[in-house]
Amino acid sequence: MAQMRVASAPCSFGVDEVAVEDAWMPEPEQMLDWMAELDYAGTELGPPGFLGTGRQVHERLAARGLELVGSFLPQRFSRSEHVAEDQAWLRASLKLIHEATGDGARPFAILSDGVDEAQRRAFSGRIAQHPETWLPASRFDTLISNLHRAAEICREADFEPVLHPHAATYIETADEITRVVDRMDTSLVGLCLDTGHFRYGGADPASAIRDYAAVIRHIHIKDADTSVLRGVAADGLGVEAAIARGVFCPLGEGDAGIGGAIAALREIGYGGWLVVEQDQLLTTKDTPASLVEAQRRNREYLRQFGA
């Protein structure tokens, strides 16, 4: 049976590229110490620069026996006017990741559509009911073309690219994910399946793992409490409120079906990383001790499934 390895990510400790209004954040060294103490084998990069220069990242991770397993790299794929800027940022970020990478390891370049479209953020979690938020047909080919070009840039830099469907982007719902995966060149770019974001968008993670088995390269293990989405919708609010209210909850407390997802991964012979993510907004009620304990529980939760 393929052995999956378990990593963490800065977003589990309040260091997030999307939810940025935290009351406080841990220091980089402090966060990495916690990850090592909690028996995580690796981490994703988080916002480029948070963990320091490429050399600093390399030294900090090596000192703790942690492996750099991936980096989240959003691009506004359907917006032609931003392509040059986004691709320049991508190249700079890949250079930092290359400098941070240990011998023999190659983190995944985790591509995502941009999380900055006002309508998508406002109606995230209920996109299917709001056709005014759907990607215009005239921009779909642009999205695919720019996804492929971004993937080529990653491969030219010797990184394997994967696409991460994500809440509040144009690749959120089950139908949108299918539409994009059906069109993308899977010899060029694979799939990062995030159980929480798939559930957020209305998909069943275990079923999606079986459906997309041939293209899955990387896994984010995240739970989602869709009752939070219903409350947010009733109040007419968007993705910021959903995150602040804890839509991405501790593992086992939501309805993403983590156990079923891991069983499906074993069925398809997945032997890659499981990256525990609990996107959250830190408040004044959160403390270093409570944050560490929450991520300890997430790590322990996975042990019951042999991970």
WOKASUL-V895946 format. One record per residue. N is the residue number from 1. PHI is phi in whole degrees, 0 to 359 (* if undefined). Layout:
n:phi
N:PHI
N:PHI
This chain:
n:phi
1:*
2:298
3:263
4:270
5:253
6:250
7:240
8:245
9:207
10:305
11:298
12:291
13:247
14:85
15:259
16:228
17:282
18:255
19:271
20:244
21:260
22:296
23:290
24:198
25:219
26:290
27:283
28:306
29:296
30:299
31:297
32:293
33:300
34:299
35:302
36:296
37:296
38:273
39:73
40:276
41:268
42:196
43:210
44:273
45:285
46:77
47:302
48:307
49:106
50:299
51:274
52:106
53:291
54:304
55:295
56:297
57:301
58:303
59:292
60:295
61:289
62:300
63:296
64:248
65:68
66:259
67:254
68:278
69:252
70:179
71:216
72:277
73:229
74:288
75:221
76:276
77:302
78:268
79:251
80:303
81:291
82:252
83:300
84:299
85:297
86:294
87:290
88:296
89:296
90:299
91:299
92:295
93:294
94:295
95:297
96:298
97:296
98:300
99:292
100:273
101:273
102:285
103:300
104:83
105:258
106:222
107:298
108:286
109:270
110:265
111:276
112:220
113:294
114:293
115:253
116:223
117:275
118:303
119:295
120:295
121:294
122:291
123:247
124:302
125:97
126:217
127:299
128:301
129:271
130:229
131:299
132:294
133:265
134:288
135:295
136:299
137:305
138:294
139:256
140:293
141:298
142:298
143:302
144:296
145:300
146:286
147:299
148:297
149:294
150:298
151:297
152:297
153:300
154:296
155:292
156:298
157:268
158:74
159:243
160:271
161:272
162:225
163:265
164:250
165:301
166:215
167:303
168:71
169:243
170:279
171:231
172:249
173:279
174:302
175:294
176:294
177:298
178:300
179:300
180:286
181:298
182:296
183:262
184:280
185:280
186:283
187:279
188:258
189:220
190:263
191:239
192:260
193:265
194:257
195:299
196:289
197:290
198:298
199:294
200:305
201:276
202:101
203:267
204:265
205:302
206:298
207:295
208:296
209:300
210:291
211:294
212:254
213:309
214:291
215:243
216:288
217:238
218:208
219:230
220:256
221:264
222:215
223:259
224:217
225:257
226:287
227:295
228:296
229:298
230:295
231:294
232:296
233:297
234:298
235:269
236:69
237:251
238:238
239:295
240:299
241:294
242:299
243:293
244:297
245:274
246:88
247:301
248:264
249:266
250:303
251:303
252:92
253:258
254:247
255:235
256:281
257:70
258:299
259:300
260:295
261:294
262:294
263:299
264:295
265:297
266:293
267:301
268:272
269:78
270:292
271:231
272:263
273:278
274:251
275:259
276:287
277:229
278:225
279:306
280:209
281:256
282:282
283:246
284:293
285:281
286:279
287:233
288:307
289:295
290:290
291:293
292:297
293:296
294:297
295:284
296:296
297:295
298:299
299:295
300:293
301:302
302:289
303:296
304:293
305:257
306:79
307:253
